[in-house]
Amino acid sequence: MRFYKKLYISPSLQKKKRQIVWRLKMGKAVPFVYVITLAEQNDLMNIYQGLILKQPYYRKNPPFVLGIADSYSAALELVQQILMDIHDKTGNYDIRSFCM
């Protein structure tokens, strides 16, 4: 799994960041988090519950992780924050060129 160098993370997960990232990299179960990833085909983002990333498909096709949240609503807030940051810095919403 690949991670954005300035990973967005919910404030409540800041202290557990290293442990969560390690567990995700190792393919371990992380049931209490939601992961925001860059979509494969277009310039969008996906939100996955942490357990879904244990499926064999994601071992063969690791997603690019932009953020980690402690709930679905927190993940939506992080998506909004990511989009606002991209627009503030670039003037557009080109997620791929901003994050890669």
Secondary structure, 3 states (H helix, E strand, C coil): CEEEEEEEECHHHHHHHHHHHHHHHHCCCCCCCEEEEECCCCCCEEEEEHHHHHCHHHHHCCCEEEEEECCHHHHHHHHHHHHHHHHHHHCCCCHHHHHC
